[in-house]
């Protein structure tokens, strides 16, 4: 099995020297790629746009130098990519407030880890964790600053990264009076 958006490569061989290999693949519901044909290895990046594994079958026609043919099928399972179904652009928070985020995926059993780099005008140092950051974010500027959390989602041995950006509004201050 391979993960969606991964290269499928297969090297056909035969016990008869000089055999050539031609393949065809029909369009498959849930696989973005259109039907295709080729020789030797498909070397295709297959994309599964569903929440379930999908079997893709390649039909190989083997032709010997003497003109004899044989047809065989090779099947590969394309596992789906876990993606966030929760908002990736949550509502803004005020400086000094705790950012809570509950990641939700299109696939059951998904695990979530995140990283956040240090960022200009945000007082917090770089951080990482799992699931909900539950971080108090401090904006030291006079402008709203978007803070990026890079989430890594893993399910069924497949991973995907998505960025969740939370706007952090500045704290209002009274200008100095003379």
N, C-alpha and C positions, 0 to 999 in steps of 0.2 A: 504494500500500500504506500501511497505517497500523499503528501499534504497538498491541498489546493494551492495553485500558483507556484508549483514546483515543476522542474523539468522531469519529464518521463523519458528515459533513455533505455533502450533494449537492444542488445547486440545478438541478432539471430545467427545461428550456426547450423551446419548440416554435416552428416557423415559422408556426404558425397561432395568431393572436391569440385569447385567451380560453380556451385549452386548459387543462383541469384535470388534475392528476396524482395518481393513487392508487397506493400501493405495498404490496407484501406481501413478507414474508421468512419462509421456512420455518425451523424449528429446524435447526441444523447441528451435527453431532457435533463436540465439542471447543470449541464456542462456548457459553459459559454462558447467554447470553441466550435466552429462549424465543422461539418464533415471534411475529411482530408484524405489524401493518398500520398504515397511516397515509396522510397526504396530504403532497404537496410534499417537503420534505427529511426524511429519517429522523431526523437529529440523535440518533443512538444512540451510547452508549459500549459498544463491543463488547469482550468479554473472551474471549481465547483461553487455555484452561487446558491446552494441550499444549506440546510442545517443537518443533512444526512450524508453518509458515505454513498458514493455512486460508482458503479462498476462501468468501466470503459473497455470495450473489446476491440482489439486490432485483429483483422483477418489477414494472415500472411499467405501469399502464394509463393511456393518454392519451385523454382524451375532449374532442372539439372542441365548440364551441357548437352545431353542427349535429347532434351526436349520433354522429359517426363516432368509432371507437375504433382504437387501435393498442396493441400490447403490445411492450415492449422490456425487456431485462434490463441491469442495471448490476451489475458484480461488483467487490468490493473484497477485497484480500488482507489478512488480519489476522495480523501477525507476532507470535510469542510474546514474552513478557517473560522476560529472563534472571533466574533466582533462584538463591540459594545452596542447594546441597544438602549442603554441609559444615555442621557444627554451628554455630548462631548463639549458643549458650551453652556455650562451651568450658569445660573443667575449670579450677578455680581455680589460681592460681600464688602463690608466696610473694613478698613484697616483695623487690626486688633481683634477681628472676629475669627472664629474657628471655621475653617473650611472642612465641611463634611461632604463626602461623596460615596454613594453606594454603587459600585460598578455592577452592571447586569449584562449578561451575554446572551447571544442567540443559542448557545449550547449549554445544556446542563453539565455540571461537573467542571466548569471552567474555573481555573485558579487565576488570581489577579495579583500582580506585583507592580510597583510603580517606582519611578525615580523623579526627582525634581532637582534641577541644577540651581546653583546660586545665581541670583539675578540682580541686576542693577536696580536700585531703589527699593528692593525688598530686603528687609532686615534679616530674614532667616538664612541660615547656612544651607548648603545642599543636603538633601535627605532622600531616603528610600524606605520602602515598606511594602506591606501587602494590604489589599482591600481598601478600607477607608483611611485617607491620610490623617483626618482629624487634627489638622495643624492650625495654629493661630498664626495668621499671616500679617506682617506689619509692612505697610507701604510708607516709605519715608519721603515721597515726592508730593508734588501738588497736582499730579495727574493720575488717572486710572492706569494701573499696570496689569497686564495679563500675565498670569503665572501658569506655566505649562507643567503638567504632570504627564510623563510618558508611561502609559500602562502597557504591560506585557501580559497578554491573555494566552493561556495554555489549556488545550483540551484535546484528548485523544492523541497526544504526541505532536500536535500541531500548535504553532505559536503565531501570534500577530501582535504588532505594536500599534497603538493609537494614542493620540495626544488629547488630553482633556485640558482646556484652558479656562481658568476662572479669573474674571476681572476683579481686581482689588482696588476699591475706591479709596482716595486719600482721606485723612482725617481733616475736617474743616478747622481752620485756625483763624484767629482774629489778627489782622495785620497790626504791626507796631504803630502806635500813635505817638506823635510828638507833642 
